[in-house]
Amino acid sequence: ITKNTTKKVNVIKQLILRYIEHTKKRLSITDINADFKVSFENYCLENNYAPNTIGIAFKFIKTICNHAKANGLPTHFQLDNLKIKYNRVKHIFLSEDEITKIENLNDTDLTDGLVNAKYWLLISCYCAQRVSDFMRFDKSMIRYEKNRKGELKPLLEFTQVKTGKIMTIPLHSKIIEILAKFNGNFPKKISDQRYNDHIKNVCKAAGINELTLGKLFNPETKLQEEKLYEKHLLVSSHIGRRSFATNNYGKIPTTFLMQMTGHA
């Protein structure tokens, strides 16, 4: 499993340990039944966990139990029928007009860090990959292959971090233009957190401030609050991948779209 999966597992593990401490009862795999589901869900709601966060944690608990079951350990007969409902989340994406606004930003009006983030954001909007993948891009991953017309076309080859899938995708002409600005290289690599912070400011500078319904963490209440925010505040590292898929759906064959994103 990846480092990110390990982090998620440890977060959920700590939640389960707090639940055990709260109930003052030892928890066994055979205890995961309908009564546990109600008790665990109530505990999480009392501690202000969002419904979808509870659903993810419960899904993980079921995964562990099913793994145990596959290895011959006994589980409760109710396990397979236990489910927690997810709420549909409205996903934020950048429209083609908004991407053009980002492209038209004058680099001299931005700090070096924001210029760097701007081009990574544009690359993500034209390559459809996760930040864990595109932030590793290097010119050594580019190879050239002749098309049917005998023209050499650049392809990008890499292995997705999350899925381990080997990817070969065509380089979008917009990405080729960006590489030319960096002498054939990709922009400077930065941490996921800094990238997340910078692209919010890039979108703010581009005037992407339409009031949009979304959720943000309030440090005072320690809760995710859903309300109208200026759109640039809701931008995160996954927005490029989502924007590519949304903007191209119905315009290019779905099989090609899936090939680009790596979805099965």
C-alpha positions, 0 to 999 in steps of 0.5 A: 500500500502507498504512504497516503493509504498508510496515513488514512489507515492510521487516522481511522485507527485512532478514531476506532481507539477513541471509540473503544476508550469511550465505550470501555469495551474491547472490540473484536471482529465478531462484534462488527454488527448492526448494534456496533454500526448504530453505536459507532455512527452515534459516537462519531456524530456526537463528536461532529464527524461529517456523515461521509467521513463516518462512511469512509471509516465504516467502509474501512472497518468492513474491509478489515473484517472481510480480509479476516473472513477471507483468511478463515477468521469468523465474522458476524453474520450481519456484516455483509448487510451493514451500510452507511449512506453517503451524501452526494458531494458537489465537486468543483471544477474549472470551466474552459473559460476559467482555465483561459483566465488562468492562462492569460494571467501576466506572469510579471504580476505574480510571485515566482512561487505563484508562476510555478504553481500556475503552470502546474495547475494548467498542466494538471488541467490538460493531463488529467492526472493526480497531484501524486503523479503529475508533480513527479513528471520529468522530461525523461518520461517523454518519448516520441512515436510516429502517428499514422501520418508519419509525424513524431508525436510526444507521449508521456510514460509513467506509473500511477502512484495510487493504482500502480497502472502503467500510463502512456498519454499524449502530451497536450499542445498546451503542455508542450507550450509550457515546457518550452517556457522552461527550456524543455523541462517541467516546472519546479516541483513543490509539496502538495500542501504548498501547491494547494495554497498557491493555486487558490491564490492563482485562481484569485488573481485570475478573478475566479471568485463566483460564489459557489456552494462548498465545504471548508474547515472552520478552525474556530468551530473545528467543523466543515461548514457548507455555505457559499464561498468565493470559488478560488477558496474551494480550489484544491489539487484534484481540480485539474483532473476533475476539470479535464474529465468534465470539460471533455466528457461528450466531446471526445470518446469516453474510452479515450477519456478513460485512457487519459485518466486511468479509470477502469 
